[in-house]
Amino acid sequence: MSSNQSGEGEIRKIDQAAGKITIAHGEIKSIDMPPMTMVFTVKDPALLEAAKPGDKVRFAVAREDGKFVVTAIEAAP
């Protein structure tokens, strides 16, 4: 996972049907995003299959069509 566009946080909510995930995350310096809780769209809904609220995760985010999209997600060490 590229560190220049990745963040760490805790999953708050998953909406499998809509392909969205809510993450309370720390600062993501590369995209000037302060710590916050935010709803992201996922690039691939399969990313949500193993995730559950309360999980601590590292995730990669990219800007696509003006929106931030989670492109990868993994359990935080």
trRosetta pair geometry for C-beta under 8 A, 3 or more apart (Angstrom, degrees):
i j d omega theta_ij theta_ji phi_ij phi_ji
1 6 5.1 80 146 -89 114 145
1 58 6.2 151 76 128 164 117
1 59 7.8 -141 -152 -169 145 13
1 60 5.0 -153 -155 -54 99 113
1 72 5.5 -157 -107 98 102 140
1 74 6.8 -137 -39 14 139 125
2 5 5.4 28 96 35 112 91
2 6 6.2 165 85 -30 55 104
2 60 6.1 79 43 -125 83 124
3 6 5.5 -67 -129 33 33 115
4 30 4.6 112 172 -96 69 151
5 28 7.3 38 -159 -177 43 117
5 30 5.2 -99 -84 87 55 146
5 31 6.6 64 -131 -34 80 111
5 60 5.7 56 101 -159 94 80
5 61 5.8 -135 162 62 93 64
5 62 6.4 42 161 -81 149 63
6 28 7.5 -151 102 -131 22 104
6 58 5.9 22 172 175 122 95
6 59 6.4 170 -152 88 78 35
6 60 4.9 -44 -94 -93 85 64
6 61 7.3 140 -110 10 35 75
7 23 7.7 121 100 128 124 140
7 25 4.6 38 148 -174 133 136
7 26 6.3 -176 -166 59 94 73
7 27 7.8 -154 -126 100 106 26
7 28 4.3 -58 -76 -82 115 109
7 33 7.6 -52 -79 79 142 127
7 58 7.3 176 91 -153 36 58
7 59 5.8 -17 60 61 80 84
7 61 6.4 10 6 -3 110 121
8 25 6.5 147 84 -147 34 86
8 26 5.7 11 66 23 83 114
8 56 7.4 14 -179 178 95 88
8 57 7.1 -177 -148 96 58 45
8 58 5.1 -29 -97 -100 80 70
8 59 7.7 150 -95 16 31 71
8 76 5.6 80 -146 -106 107 134
9 23 4.4 95 96 169 141 102
9 24 5.3 179 -171 86 111 46
9 25 3.1 -72 -64 -93 137 68
9 26 6.3 -163 -77 -1 81 66
9 56 7.6 -159 112 -149 26 59
9 57 6.4 -17 66 62 65 82
9 59 7.2 -38 33 15 100 114
10 23 7.0 153 73 -157 33 68
10 24 5.1 -11 57 57 89 99
10 25 7.9 -174 21 -75 52 51
10 54 6.8 -20 -175 -150 106 23
10 55 7.0 163 -152 84 63 40
10 56 5.5 -35 -97 -99 78 60
10 57 7.3 134 -109 17 27 79
11 14 6.6 6 180 -52 125 96
11 21 6.4 -60 -133 -173 100 107
11 22 7.2 99 -166 78 59 61
11 23 5.9 -41 -100 -101 50 74
11 51 5.7 156 -88 175 163 110
11 52 6.7 140 89 99 144 27
11 53 5.3 -131 115 -115 96 38
11 54 6.6 -32 70 28 89 28
11 55 4.7 24 20 52 120 88
11 57 6.1 57 -38 -2 95 126
12 22 4.3 -63 66 108 103 107
12 23 6.6 177 7 -100 89 18
12 24 5.5 88 -46 -23 117 95
12 37 6.1 31 -16 -153 155 119
12 53 6.0 9 174 -136 19 98
13 21 7.3 169 89 -158 57 45
13 22 4.0 30 46 32 92 123
13 39 7.9 -31 71 -103 112 92
13 53 6.0 16 -86 -91 34 117
14 20 7.7 164 -159 93 43 56
14 21 5.4 -8 -112 -112 71 78
14 22 7.5 -129 -63 23 36 76
14 48 5.4 141 -161 -158 123 115
14 51 5.9 151 -87 102 142 106
14 52 6.9 -82 -3 -123 139 35
14 53 6.5 -135 -5 -50 91 80
15 18 4.2 -1 127 40 120 108
15 19 7.4 -31 97 33 84 21
15 20 4.4 9 54 59 112 95
15 21 7.4 -151 28 -71 70 38
16 19 7.5 24 -174 -73 31 40
16 45 6.8 86 -165 -169 66 109
16 48 5.4 -179 -107 116 76 142
19 41 5.9 34 116 -158 98 78
19 42 5.3 -126 176 47 83 90
19 45 4.5 -84 -108 -88 96 97
19 48 7.3 -154 -135 -13 49 139
20 39 5.5 10 178 -177 121 101
20 40 6.7 162 -154 83 70 40
20 41 5.7 -46 -98 -100 76 51
20 42 7.0 -173 -100 -5 23 84
21 39 7.3 160 83 -152 32 58
21 40 5.5 -19 64 62 83 90
21 42 5.9 62 -4 -50 111 109
21 47 7.9 -82 -29 107 143 110
21 48 6.2 -165 -69 -100 113 105
21 51 6.8 -2 -121 113 134 156
21 70 6.2 -24 47 14 126 154
21 73 7.6 3 72 -78 174 158
22 37 6.4 27 175 174 98 94
22 38 7.1 -173 -146 95 64 28
22 39 4.9 -32 -93 -94 80 70
22 40 7.7 157 -94 15 30 69
23 37 7.1 -166 98 -146 34 60
23 38 6.4 -18 60 60 76 74
23 40 6.4 -5 13 6 110 117
23 57 7.1 -84 -127 61 123 119
23 59 6.7 -91 -102 16 170 150
23 70 7.8 111 -12 -78 140 138
24 36 7.6 -118 -142 129 58 31
24 37 4.2 -24 -97 -96 76 91
25 28 6.8 14 133 -39 131 104
25 33 7.9 22 94 121 122 122
25 35 6.6 -148 103 -139 53 63
25 36 7.0 -2 55 60 78 53
25 37 7.6 136 11 -101 64 39
25 38 7.0 -45 23 27 109 102
25 59 7.7 -84 -101 42 137 115
26 35 5.0 -32 -142 -100 39 101
27 33 6.8 162 -157 91 53 63
27 34 5.7 -33 -107 -141 86 39
27 35 5.3 -54 -52 -47 64 76
28 31 5.3 1 116 43 111 97
28 32 8.0 -20 91 40 75 16
28 33 4.3 12 52 55 100 110
28 61 6.7 -9 -154 43 164 133
29 32 7.2 22 -167 -77 37 38
31 61 7.0 -77 1 95 155 117
31 63 7.1 154 -131 -43 130 112
31 68 7.4 106 153 -107 162 122
33 36 7.2 -98 170 23 93 112
33 38 8.0 -47 -174 -22 131 157
33 68 7.8 48 -80 -89 151 159
38 68 7.5 16 142 70 141 137
40 59 7.9 153 57 141 165 152
40 61 6.8 -100 -131 -117 145 112
40 68 5.8 -70 -122 107 99 94
40 69 6.6 134 -179 -132 98 26
40 70 4.6 88 129 -27 139 102
41 67 6.2 35 20 137 122 135
41 68 7.9 149 33 91 79 51
41 69 5.2 -38 80 -115 92 81
41 70 7.3 -169 91 20 39 79
42 45 6.0 122 83 -91 121 39
42 47 4.8 -152 -170 56 137 128
42 48 6.0 -161 4 -41 165 100
42 69 7.0 109 -142 -171 15 79
42 70 4.8 -36 -110 67 69 103
42 73 7.6 -52 -124 -16 117 128
43 47 7.1 73 53 -16 75 140
43 62 7.7 38 -65 40 126 114
43 64 7.9 103 -98 -1 95 154
43 69 5.3 89 -64 154 80 118
43 70 6.6 -129 -6 89 82 51
43 71 4.6 41 -11 -112 143 61
44 47 5.2 108 78 -22 83 97
45 48 5.8 -44 -172 22 59 113
45 49 7.9 81 138 -43 68 85
46 49 5.5 -21 -165 -12 54 120
47 51 7.1 19 141 -14 67 128
47 70 6.6 -170 121 115 159 112
47 72 7.2 -155 -121 -133 129 27
47 73 5.1 99 -179 25 113 113
48 51 5.3 -77 -149 42 48 115
51 55 5.7 -127 -154 40 72 153
51 57 7.1 -1 -125 -73 113 146
51 73 6.3 -7 -73 123 134 143
52 55 5.5 108 61 -28 63 113
55 75 6.6 -91 -174 -113 111 80
56 75 7.1 62 81 -165 70 67
56 76 4.2 -75 130 41 95 123
57 73 5.4 -4 -177 -169 137 94
57 74 6.5 145 -156 76 84 33
57 75 6.2 -71 -106 -114 66 29
57 76 5.4 -168 -121 -29 8 91
58 73 7.5 162 84 -152 47 49
58 74 5.5 -15 60 64 91 87
58 75 7.8 20 16 103 82 19
58 76 5.0 120 -32 -93 82 78
59 70 5.2 -37 179 -141 128 110
59 72 6.5 170 -154 90 57 58
59 73 4.5 -7 -106 -104 95 77
59 74 7.6 169 -82 21 52 59
60 70 7.0 113 74 -160 53 60
60 71 4.9 -55 97 63 105 93
60 72 4.1 35 27 44 113 99
60 73 7.7 -130 22 -62 68 47
61 68 5.1 7 -179 -175 120 104
61 69 6.8 150 -155 73 67 37
61 70 5.7 -39 -97 -96 75 54
61 71 6.9 154 -111 8 20 87
62 68 7.4 156 78 -150 28 58
62 69 5.6 -28 65 62 79 91
62 71 5.2 38 2 -29 111 131
63 66 7.0 2 -179 -120 99 13
63 67 7.1 158 -152 77 62 27
63 68 5.9 -38 -96 -92 64 60
63 69 7.5 133 -119 14 16 83
64 67 6.1 -32 70 63 68 79
64 69 4.8 -9 24 2 118 134
70 73 5.9 22 168 -54 126 107
